[in-house]
Protein backbone atom coordinates (compact mmCIF):
# COMPACT_ATOMS: atom_id res chain seq x y z
CA UNK A 1 0.00 0.00 0.00
CA UNK A 2 1.14 3.54 -0.75
CA UNK A 3 2.34 5.57 2.23
CA UNK A 4 0.26 8.57 3.28
CA UNK A 5 1.52 11.97 2.24
CA UNK A 6 1.19 14.74 4.81
CA UNK A 7 0.10 18.23 3.79
CA UNK A 8 1.86 20.98 5.73
CA UNK A 9 -0.22 22.89 8.30
CA UNK A 10 -0.32 26.58 7.30
CA UNK A 11 -2.67 27.89 10.00
CA UNK A 12 -0.99 28.09 13.42
CA UNK A 13 -2.70 27.66 16.78
CA UNK A 14 -3.14 31.42 17.38
CA UNK A 15 -4.84 32.01 14.03
CA UNK A 16 -7.01 28.91 14.46
CA UNK A 17 -8.09 29.94 17.97
CA UNK A 18 -8.98 33.43 16.75
CA UNK A 19 -11.06 32.09 13.85
CA UNK A 20 -12.77 29.43 15.95
CA UNK A 21 -13.55 31.93 18.69
CA UNK A 22 -15.37 34.10 16.12
CA UNK A 23 -17.34 30.96 15.18
CA UNK A 24 -18.34 30.40 18.83
CA UNK A 25 -15.86 27.70 19.86
CA UNK A 26 -14.53 27.71 23.41
CA UNK A 27 -11.76 25.13 22.94
CA UNK A 28 -9.75 23.73 20.05
CA UNK A 29 -7.26 21.01 19.23
CA UNK A 30 -5.20 20.00 16.19
CA UNK A 31 -6.33 17.04 14.12
CA UNK A 32 -5.37 15.14 10.99
CA UNK A 33 -7.96 13.58 8.68
CA UNK A 34 -6.88 10.90 6.25
CA UNK A 35 -8.49 11.51 2.86
CA UNK A 36 -7.86 10.30 -0.67
CA UNK A 37 -6.53 12.64 -3.38
CA UNK A 38 -7.48 12.09 -7.00
CA UNK A 39 -5.80 14.14 -9.71
CA UNK A 40 -7.73 16.54 -11.91
CA UNK A 41 -6.43 17.97 -15.17
CA UNK A 42 -6.35 17.70 -18.92
CA UNK A 43 -6.44 14.14 -20.27
CA UNK A 44 -2.84 14.28 -21.50
CA UNK A 45 -1.33 16.39 -18.72
CA UNK A 46 -0.22 16.38 -15.12
CA UNK A 47 -2.73 17.10 -12.34
CA UNK A 48 -3.40 20.79 -11.84
CA UNK A 49 -5.86 20.26 -9.00
CA UNK A 50 -6.86 17.54 -6.57
CA UNK A 51 -10.21 16.20 -5.46
CA UNK A 52 -9.91 15.25 -1.77
CA UNK A 53 -12.56 12.76 -0.72
CA UNK A 54 -13.48 9.62 1.14
CA UNK A 55 -16.03 6.86 0.62
CA UNK A 56 -18.64 8.40 2.94
CA UNK A 57 -18.38 12.06 1.87
CA UNK A 58 -21.32 13.78 0.21
CA UNK A 59 -19.17 16.62 -1.10
CA UNK A 60 -15.44 16.58 -1.84
CA UNK A 61 -12.79 19.20 -1.18
CA UNK A 62 -11.14 20.83 -4.17
CA UNK A 63 -7.46 21.73 -3.86
CA UNK A 64 -6.71 23.93 -6.88
CA UNK A 65 -3.32 24.93 -8.22
CA UNK A 66 -1.29 22.93 -5.77
CA UNK A 67 1.04 19.99 -5.93
CA UNK A 68 0.94 17.26 -3.38
CA UNK A 69 4.14 17.08 -1.31
CA UNK A 70 6.83 14.66 -2.41
CA UNK A 71 7.86 13.80 1.17
CA UNK A 72 6.24 11.04 3.14
CA UNK A 73 6.17 12.06 6.78
CA UNK A 74 3.99 11.32 9.74
CA UNK A 75 1.45 13.87 10.97
CA UNK A 76 2.55 15.77 14.06
CA UNK A 77 0.66 15.94 17.36
CA UNK A 78 -3.12 15.87 17.34
CA UNK A 79 -6.05 13.57 16.84
CA UNK A 80 -5.63 11.29 13.82
CA UNK A 81 -8.86 10.32 12.09
CA UNK A 82 -8.93 7.69 9.36
CA UNK A 83 -11.72 8.17 6.83
CA UNK A 84 -11.57 4.56 5.70
CA UNK A 85 -11.28 3.12 2.22
CA UNK A 86 -10.93 5.20 -0.95
CA UNK A 87 -14.03 6.23 -2.88
CA UNK A 88 -15.17 3.96 -5.67
CA UNK A 89 -14.94 5.21 -9.27
CA UNK A 90 -18.73 5.69 -9.24
CA UNK A 91 -18.51 7.78 -6.04
CA UNK A 92 -15.66 9.85 -7.53
CA UNK A 93 -17.76 10.57 -10.64
CA UNK A 94 -20.64 11.72 -8.42
CA UNK A 95 -18.36 13.93 -6.28
CA UNK A 96 -16.74 15.44 -9.35
CA UNK A 97 -20.18 16.16 -10.86
CA UNK A 98 -21.11 18.18 -7.74
CA UNK A 99 -17.82 20.10 -7.91
CA UNK A 100 -18.36 20.93 -11.59
CA UNK A 101 -21.85 22.23 -10.78
CA UNK A 102 -20.53 24.27 -7.83
CA UNK A 103 -17.44 25.60 -9.65
CA UNK A 104 -18.28 25.93 -13.36
CA UNK A 105 -15.02 27.73 -14.19
CA UNK A 106 -13.20 24.38 -13.82
CA UNK A 107 -15.35 22.52 -16.33
CA UNK A 108 -12.46 21.88 -18.78
CA UNK A 109 -10.55 19.64 -16.41
CA UNK A 110 -11.52 16.06 -15.72
CA UNK A 111 -10.78 13.24 -13.30
CA UNK A 112 -7.51 11.63 -14.31
CA UNK A 113 -7.43 7.86 -14.56
CA UNK A 114 -5.18 7.19 -11.59
CA UNK A 115 -5.27 5.46 -8.23
CA UNK A 116 -6.28 7.76 -5.35
CA UNK A 117 -3.37 8.76 -3.09
CA UNK A 118 -3.85 8.69 0.70
CA UNK A 119 -3.05 12.00 2.39
CA UNK A 120 -3.22 13.49 5.89
CA UNK A 121 -5.11 16.79 5.81
CA UNK A 122 -4.32 19.13 8.73
CA UNK A 123 -7.40 20.46 10.52
CA UNK A 124 -8.39 22.26 13.70
CA UNK A 125 -11.35 21.02 15.74
CA UNK A 126 -13.31 23.66 17.63
CA UNK A 127 -15.71 22.79 20.43
CA UNK A 128 -18.52 24.97 21.75
CA UNK A 129 -20.44 24.13 24.89
CA UNK A 130 -24.02 25.15 25.24
CA UNK A 131 -27.22 23.21 25.39
CA UNK A 132 -25.46 20.70 23.12
CA UNK A 133 -21.77 20.32 22.37
CA UNK A 134 -21.05 21.52 18.84
CA UNK A 135 -18.09 20.83 16.61
CA UNK A 136 -16.49 23.04 13.98
CA UNK A 137 -13.87 21.63 11.60
CA UNK A 138 -11.41 24.21 10.30
CA UNK A 139 -8.91 23.63 7.49
CA UNK A 140 -5.27 23.73 8.56
CA UNK A 141 -4.41 24.88 5.03
CA UNK A 142 -6.76 27.82 4.46
CA UNK A 143 -8.63 28.47 7.72
CA UNK A 144 -11.98 27.80 6.05
CA UNK A 145 -14.67 25.77 7.77
CA UNK A 146 -15.11 22.27 6.38
CA UNK A 147 -18.67 21.12 7.18
CA UNK A 148 -18.34 18.19 4.77
CA UNK A 149 -15.74 16.63 7.09
CA UNK A 150 -17.88 16.87 10.22
CA UNK A 151 -19.52 13.39 9.87
CA UNK A 152 -16.11 11.75 9.30
CA UNK A 153 -14.60 13.61 12.27
CA UNK A 154 -17.51 12.72 14.57
CA UNK A 155 -17.27 9.05 13.60
CA UNK A 156 -13.49 9.14 14.07
CA UNK A 157 -13.74 10.83 17.49
CA UNK A 158 -16.25 8.18 18.57
CA UNK A 159 -13.84 5.43 17.50
CA UNK A 160 -10.90 7.15 19.26
CA UNK A 161 -13.00 7.46 22.42
CA UNK A 162 -14.11 3.82 22.34
CA UNK A 163 -10.58 2.57 21.58
CA UNK A 164 -9.22 4.74 24.40
CA UNK A 165 -11.86 3.44 26.80
CA UNK A 166 -11.16 -0.18 25.86
CA UNK A 167 -7.40 0.17 26.37
CA UNK A 168 -7.59 2.32 29.53
CA UNK A 169 -7.42 0.51 32.86
CA UNK A 170 -10.59 0.67 34.95
CA UNK A 171 -10.28 3.41 37.56
CA UNK A 172 -12.57 5.55 39.64
CA UNK A 173 -11.13 8.80 38.25
CA UNK A 174 -12.21 10.35 34.98
CA UNK A 175 -9.68 10.40 32.18
CA UNK A 176 -8.23 13.80 31.36
CA UNK A 177 -8.81 15.21 27.92
CA UNK A 178 -6.30 17.69 26.60
CA UNK A 179 -7.89 20.82 25.16
CA UNK A 180 -6.42 24.17 24.32
CA UNK A 181 -8.64 26.88 25.74
CA UNK A 182 -9.52 29.62 23.28
C-alpha positions as CSV (number, residue, x, y, z in Angstrom):
1,X,0.0,0.0,0.0
2,X,1.1,3.5,-0.7
3,X,2.3,5.6,2.2
4,X,0.3,8.6,3.3
5,X,1.5,12.0,2.2
6,X,1.2,14.7,4.8
7,X,0.1,18.2,3.8
8,X,1.9,21.0,5.7
9,X,-0.2,22.9,8.3
10,X,-0.3,26.6,7.3
11,X,-2.7,27.9,10.0
12,X,-1.0,28.1,13.4
13,X,-2.7,27.7,16.8
14,X,-3.1,31.4,17.4
15,X,-4.8,32.0,14.0
16,X,-7.0,28.9,14.5
17,X,-8.1,29.9,18.0
18,X,-9.0,33.4,16.8
19,X,-11.1,32.1,13.8
20,X,-12.8,29.4,15.9
21,X,-13.6,31.9,18.7
22,X,-15.4,34.1,16.1
23,X,-17.3,31.0,15.2
24,X,-18.3,30.4,18.8
25,X,-15.9,27.7,19.9
26,X,-14.5,27.7,23.4
27,X,-11.8,25.1,22.9
28,X,-9.7,23.7,20.1
29,X,-7.3,21.0,19.2
30,X,-5.2,20.0,16.2
31,X,-6.3,17.0,14.1
32,X,-5.4,15.1,11.0
33,X,-8.0,13.6,8.7
34,X,-6.9,10.9,6.2
35,X,-8.5,11.5,2.9
36,X,-7.9,10.3,-0.7
37,X,-6.5,12.6,-3.4
38,X,-7.5,12.1,-7.0
39,X,-5.8,14.1,-9.7
40,X,-7.7,16.5,-11.9
41,X,-6.4,18.0,-15.2
42,X,-6.4,17.7,-18.9
43,X,-6.4,14.1,-20.3
44,X,-2.8,14.3,-21.5
45,X,-1.3,16.4,-18.7
46,X,-0.2,16.4,-15.1
47,X,-2.7,17.1,-12.3
48,X,-3.4,20.8,-11.8
49,X,-5.9,20.3,-9.0
50,X,-6.9,17.5,-6.6
51,X,-10.2,16.2,-5.5
52,X,-9.9,15.2,-1.8
53,X,-12.6,12.8,-0.7
54,X,-13.5,9.6,1.1
55,X,-16.0,6.9,0.6
56,X,-18.6,8.4,2.9
57,X,-18.4,12.1,1.9
58,X,-21.3,13.8,0.2
59,X,-19.2,16.6,-1.1
60,X,-15.4,16.6,-1.8
61,X,-12.8,19.2,-1.2
62,X,-11.1,20.8,-4.2
63,X,-7.5,21.7,-3.9
64,X,-6.7,23.9,-6.9
65,X,-3.3,24.9,-8.2
66,X,-1.3,22.9,-5.8
67,X,1.0,20.0,-5.9
68,X,0.9,17.3,-3.4
69,X,4.1,17.1,-1.3
70,X,6.8,14.7,-2.4
71,X,7.9,13.8,1.2
72,X,6.2,11.0,3.1
73,X,6.2,12.1,6.8
74,X,4.0,11.3,9.7
75,X,1.5,13.9,11.0
76,X,2.6,15.8,14.1
77,X,0.7,15.9,17.4
78,X,-3.1,15.9,17.3
79,X,-6.1,13.6,16.8
80,X,-5.6,11.3,13.8
81,X,-8.9,10.3,12.1
82,X,-8.9,7.7,9.4
83,X,-11.7,8.2,6.8
84,X,-11.6,4.6,5.7
85,X,-11.3,3.1,2.2
86,X,-10.9,5.2,-1.0
87,X,-14.0,6.2,-2.9
88,X,-15.2,4.0,-5.7
89,X,-14.9,5.2,-9.3
90,X,-18.7,5.7,-9.2
91,X,-18.5,7.8,-6.0
92,X,-15.7,9.9,-7.5
93,X,-17.8,10.6,-10.6
94,X,-20.6,11.7,-8.4
95,X,-18.4,13.9,-6.3
96,X,-16.7,15.4,-9.4
97,X,-20.2,16.2,-10.9
98,X,-21.1,18.2,-7.7
99,X,-17.8,20.1,-7.9
100,X,-18.4,20.9,-11.6
101,X,-21.9,22.2,-10.8
102,X,-20.5,24.3,-7.8
103,X,-17.4,25.6,-9.7
104,X,-18.3,25.9,-13.4
105,X,-15.0,27.7,-14.2
106,X,-13.2,24.4,-13.8
107,X,-15.3,22.5,-16.3
108,X,-12.5,21.9,-18.8
109,X,-10.5,19.6,-16.4
110,X,-11.5,16.1,-15.7
111,X,-10.8,13.2,-13.3
112,X,-7.5,11.6,-14.3
113,X,-7.4,7.9,-14.6
114,X,-5.2,7.2,-11.6
115,X,-5.3,5.5,-8.2
116,X,-6.3,7.8,-5.4
117,X,-3.4,8.8,-3.1
118,X,-3.9,8.7,0.7
119,X,-3.1,12.0,2.4
120,X,-3.2,13.5,5.9
121,X,-5.1,16.8,5.8
122,X,-4.3,19.1,8.7
123,X,-7.4,20.5,10.5
124,X,-8.4,22.3,13.7
125,X,-11.3,21.0,15.7
126,X,-13.3,23.7,17.6
127,X,-15.7,22.8,20.4
128,X,-18.5,25.0,21.8
129,X,-20.4,24.1,24.9
130,X,-24.0,25.2,25.2
131,X,-27.2,23.2,25.4
132,X,-25.5,20.7,23.1
133,X,-21.8,20.3,22.4
134,X,-21.1,21.5,18.8
135,X,-18.1,20.8,16.6
136,X,-16.5,23.0,14.0
137,X,-13.9,21.6,11.6
138,X,-11.4,24.2,10.3
139,X,-8.9,23.6,7.5
140,X,-5.3,23.7,8.6
141,X,-4.4,24.9,5.0
142,X,-6.8,27.8,4.5
143,X,-8.6,28.5,7.7
144,X,-12.0,27.8,6.1
145,X,-14.7,25.8,7.8
146,X,-15.1,22.3,6.4
147,X,-18.7,21.1,7.2
148,X,-18.3,18.2,4.8
149,X,-15.7,16.6,7.1
150,X,-17.9,16.9,10.2
151,X,-19.5,13.4,9.9
152,X,-16.1,11.7,9.3
153,X,-14.6,13.6,12.3
154,X,-17.5,12.7,14.6
155,X,-17.3,9.1,13.6
156,X,-13.5,9.1,14.1
157,X,-13.7,10.8,17.5
158,X,-16.2,8.2,18.6
159,X,-13.8,5.4,17.5
160,X,-10.9,7.1,19.3
161,X,-13.0,7.5,22.4
162,X,-14.1,3.8,22.3
163,X,-10.6,2.6,21.6
164,X,-9.2,4.7,24.4
165,X,-11.9,3.4,26.8
166,X,-11.2,-0.2,25.9
167,X,-7.4,0.2,26.4
168,X,-7.6,2.3,29.5
169,X,-7.4,0.5,32.9
170,X,-10.6,0.7,35.0
171,X,-10.3,3.4,37.6
172,X,-12.6,5.5,39.6
173,X,-11.1,8.8,38.2
174,X,-12.2,10.3,35.0
175,X,-9.7,10.4,32.2
176,X,-8.2,13.8,31.4
177,X,-8.8,15.2,27.9
178,X,-6.3,17.7,26.6
179,X,-7.9,20.8,25.2
180,X,-6.4,24.2,24.3
181,X,-8.6,26.9,25.7
182,X,-9.5,29.6,23.3
